[in-house]
Amino acid sequence: MAATASYVQKLGAAVKKVAGKRGSSWYTPHMAAATRAIMERIPSVDLVVEVRDARVRVIRTLSSFAFLIWLTGLVAKQVPLSSEYELLRNFPHSLRHIILLNKMDLASRPQLKVWRAYFEQQNLISYEVNAHNKEHVKEFLNFLQARVRELTRTDHANHTNTVMLLGIPNVGKSALANALHQIGRISAAEKGKLKHATVSPLPGETKDISSLKIGSHPNIYVLDTPGVLPPMIPDAEVCSKLALTGAINDCLIGESELAQYFLAIHNLSDEYKKWAKLSMHHSEKITVDGMETSSDSELDKRRKQYATDHTQDFVVHDVRRTLFETVSSFPGNPEAGKDLVELIEAQFSELQKAFKVLVDTEAHTKVAAKLLNLYRTGRLGHYTLDSIPRNS
């Protein structure tokens, strides 16, 4: 939307500035080496699972295959959507490529349904999962195993099969690999020590390609790979969305700027309307997880003990209420640029109270960090940051 354009341009400029600084960019020598290692392994794998964040379309714009081809010089600029699908169709054994939308619990379900239909129209194999939900992972593992058995019958492949997880940083590849490994071993009744891929909310924690067994009869191994990004991302909107979802380290861009961008998106959505019942104007008593506040309640004790812990349910409750009240009572028009800026400034002030952040020079940054954490863990609503691309 036009109202968010200034935030997009601001973040896009920040990302480009970081990319141009030697030694401070996200594209480190390690990422370049990881990219070369992935390119070397791709020809030998049986199945490629491209893990994407269910909230954003930008991962498709930076599709792993399209990016690898781009990196070797076959494409001189960022791959547009239409060209990307052409590249995927030309990639050998296209049926071996699965698009996996991870973090489906953080995305808008109606939008996910539309995306499913879109992928189907494009003859692309897609699947949705929440890597932290065992039932979701178990169903996806069954799907993978069936796909591998189908390929084995077709190609008379070896008894050992490999599935490579590809994707940009922080889309949940390592968490998914660990979950597949654990459930796969339990299903196969295998004994022995479990291996673990490194999982972190920070991008770039996976340094090497690791192999984890996820099935027997036939034997199936999943390859967890480091997340890779191109050294330059020319599109400001792509930059902004990648940064907001955590694909690029917050410290390289600025937590305050990212939080402002999130608030701009939130204020122009309908998510805040779901929290109307939390407003002080609608109820004199606040209920959190079925408990009413009172002078001697357990909740009151928790409020005193964990006042600054933003992950507590009562703090999240206060943040949601604050967001609802600041938007619903705002006299201006959030779709107007100047009014949106005014609203966001007022929200930071009120959120500082909700988070119990003391007034000091770091208060703004502390509020931003807590707000981003709640957004990224799905506690401030469900968003799909992209619309379905129109047919060209």
N, C-alpha and C positions, 0 to 999 in steps of 0.2 A: 504494500500500500504506500501511497505517497507520503503519508505521515511518518512512516518508518524509514523513509529514504535517507534522511540525514544521518540516522544511526548506522544504516548499512554502509554509507559512504565513509563514515568516520572509522568504523571497524575495518572496512576494506583497505583504507589507507594505512591503518596501523599494521595490518598483516603484511602489506606490500613493503612497508618500511622495515619491518623485521626481516623479511626475506632478503632485503638488500644489504643487510649488515652481516659481514663475515663473522662467524663465530657465535652469532646470537640467533640464527635462524632455526626453525624446526627441522630443516633438511640438513641433518648432520652427516658426517662421513659414515656413521653407523647406518643411517637410513639408506644411503647410496649403496653400501655393501649389502644390506638386506635385500634391496631391490635386485641386485645382480644374482644373489643366491636364489631368490624366488624364481627368476627367469630360468636359471639352470635346472631347477627341479620340475617346473611345470610339464615339460614333455614326458616325464616318467610317471606322472600321477594318473590314477584312473578316473578321479572325479574331482572337480573344483567347486567349492562352495564359496561364493562371494558374499561375505557377511556385510550387511548394510544396517544403518540405523533406521528403524521403521519410521522415525519422525521426519526424515529429510530425503529429498530426491537428489541432493547434491552428490551423494555417494555414487549414483549411477552416472552422473556427469563425469566423475573421476573413476569410472569402472576399472577394476584391476587390470583386465586384459587391454582395454583401451589405453590405460596409462602406461603399461609395459611397452606397447607398440609405440606410443608417443615418445617414451623415453629413449627408444633406440633410433629415433629420428624419422620414423615413417609418417608421423603427424607432427607438424611444426608448431601447432598451437593447441590450446585446450580443445578437447574433442567435443564437438557439439552433439546433441542428443541423436540426431538422425545418423550422423557418421558412426556414432558408437555402436548402434545396433547393427550396422553394416559390418563393422569389425568383428562383432560377436558372431554373426552368422558365418563369417569367413574363417573363424577360428576352427581348427580341426576338431571333430567330435563335439559339435555344439551341444548335443544332448548330455554331455558330461558336465555341463555348466549349470549350477543351481544358484538362484538368487535367494538368499536367506535374509528376511527382514527380522532382525533381532530387536529386542527392547519393545516388543509389541505392546507391553503393558503400559508404556509411556506415550503411546500414540493414540490418536483419535480413531476409534473403531469404525465409524462410518467411512472415514477416509481410507482406512486400510482395506475395507471391502471394495471400494472403488479402485484402489491400486491393484488388488488381486485381479479384477476384471480387465484392467488395462494390460497387465503382464500377460494374461491369457490371450488377449487380442494380438499381442506382439509375438505369440508362440514362444514365450519364455517360461521356463520352469521356475516357479517361485514357491516359497514356503515361509510361514511366520512362526516365531518362537520367542519365548522368554527364557533366556539361558539360566535363570535362577528358579524356574519352575520345573520340578522333576517330571511331572506328567507331560509337559510340553516337550522336554528334551527326550523323554522315552518315545513319544510318538514320532519325533523327528528322526531318532535313531532307527526306528523300525522302517521309516521311509528311506533312509540312507541304505540300510542293509538290503532292502528290496531292490533299490536302484543298482547297487553293486552286483547282486545276484543276476539281475537282468543283463548287465554289461558282461558278466562272466560267461553267461550262456551264449551271448552274441559273439564275443571276441575270443572265447576259449582262453581267458586270461589266466595268469598264475594264481596259485592258491593264496597269495598274499596281495592284498589290495590297499591302495593308499588314497585318502581323501584329504585334499589341501584346503585349509581355511585361508581365504584372502580377504583383505579389506583395509580401509584407512585406519588410523589409530583410534582407539577407544570405542570401537563398535561392539566389543564383548567377545572377541575371538577366543581369548584364553579362558574366560569363564565358561564358554560353550565347550571348549576342548576338554576341560576338567570334568564337566558334567557328563559329557558323552563317554569319557574314559571310566568314570565311576559307575554309571548305569550299565555300560556295556560289559564291564567285568562282572558285575553282580548278576546280570542276565546269563552270562556264560558260566557262572559258578567257578570263576577262576580265583586262585589264591595268590598271595604275594603282596608285596608293598605297592601301594598306589603311587603313581608319579603325579606331579603337579606342575602345571604351567603357571608362571607368575601372573597374578591378577592384581591390577591397581587401577584406581580411578584416574590416574595420570597417564596421558598418552606416552608411548615410547618405552614402556617398561619391558616388553618382550624384546630380547636382544638377538635371539637365535631361533632357528627352526627346530622345533622339538617334535618328537614322535610319541604318540600315546595310543595304546591298543584299545579299540572300542568294540571289537566283535570277533567271534570265532566261527569257523565252518561256514563261509570262508573267513580267514583271518583278515581283519580290517584295521588299519592304523590311520589315525588322523594326524595331519601335520599342522601344528600351530605356527603361524608365521608372524613376524613383526609387521606392524601397520606401516604403510608407506604413503607418502604424499609427494606430489611433484615439487620441485624447488621453487616454482612460482605459480601462483593462482591468480590469473588476470581478472576474474569476475568478482566484483566487490560483494555481491549477494552470496556467492558460493563461499567466499572467505568468512563472511559474517556467520553463516549457518554452521560451517565447520567449527568455528571458534566457540559458538554458543553451545554446541553439543559436546565440547571437550576434546575434539580431535587435535586441537592445537593448544599447547600449554597456556593457561590463563595469564601466567606471569609475563608472557611474551606480548600479550595484547593489552591487558588491563582489566581487572575484575569489575571495576566500577562501570566501565564502558559496556562490558558484556551484560551486566545486570540491567543497565538502562535499556539495552536492546531487548532483553527479555520482557521488561515491563511494557515497552512499546507494543510488543506482540500481544502480551497478555491483555492490555487495556483495550485493544481493538478486537479481542475475541469475546466469546460469550462464557468463557470458563468461570469468571467471577460471579456470574448470576447463580451458579450452583450453590454458592455459599450464603445466600440471602438469609437462611434460617439461623446463621451464626451471628447475625448483626445484633448489636445491643438494642437497636430500635425495634427488633422483632421479639425479643425475649429478655426478661429481666434476669433469668438464670441461664448460665452456660453449662451445657452438658458435654462432657468429653468421655467417649467410650462408655456412656451410660451412667456416669457419675456426676452429680450436681455439686457445684461449689458451695462450701459452707465453712464456717470458722474452724470446725473441728474435723473436716473431711480429710481423707487420705490424699485427695487431689491437691488440697491446700498445702499439705506438707511437701508434696512433690514439687509444687510451684516454688516453694522456698528453697528446697534442696537443689533443684536443677534449673534454676531461673534462667541461666544463660546457655543451657544446652538446647540448641535449635532443633534437635532431632526428636525431642519430647513431643508427645501428642498435643499437650496443652499449648506449647509454643507454636506448633504448626497451626493449631486452631486459631490462635490470636493473629497469626500472619494472614491466614485466609480471611478472617473477619476484617482485618485492616485493609486488605486489598479490595474486598467488596465495598466497604464503606467509602474508601477514597475515590473509587471509580463511580459508584452510584450517586454520590452526593456532589460530584464535581460539577460546577456550574458551566464550565466551558464545553468545547467540542473537541474530544480527543483526536478526531480525525484531522484537526487543524494542527499544523506543526508546532506553532508557538504554544497553543493550549496543551498539547501533549507533553512538551518539555516542562511546563508549569506543573502538570499533574504528576509527572515522575519525580520532580523535586519534592513535592508535597509527600509523595509516597515514601521516599527515602527517610524523610523526617519522622513519619509515623511508624515506619518499619523499625527504626532505631529503638523506639519505645517497645515495640512488640518483641524484638530480639533481646531487649534489656542490655543494649550496647551503650556503654558510658560515652559521654561527650568528650572526644579528644581528636587529635589530628588524624587518627586512623579509623575513626568511626564509620566514615563512608565506605571504606574498603572492607571493613569487617561485616557491615550489613550486606554488601554486595556478595561476599564470599558465602555467607549463610544462605542468602536468597538463591544463588546459583546451585548450591548443593541440594536444596529442596526441590528446585525445578528439575534437575538432572536425575533425581531419584523418584520422580513422578508424584511428589506430594503436593504439587501446586497445579494439578490439572493435567490433561492429556492434550497434546498438540501434534499436529502434522504441519510442518513448516512450509511444505510445498503443495501446490495444486497440481492436478493431473495435467501433463503437457498436452497441448492441442495437436490434433493431427495436422501434419504439414501438407 
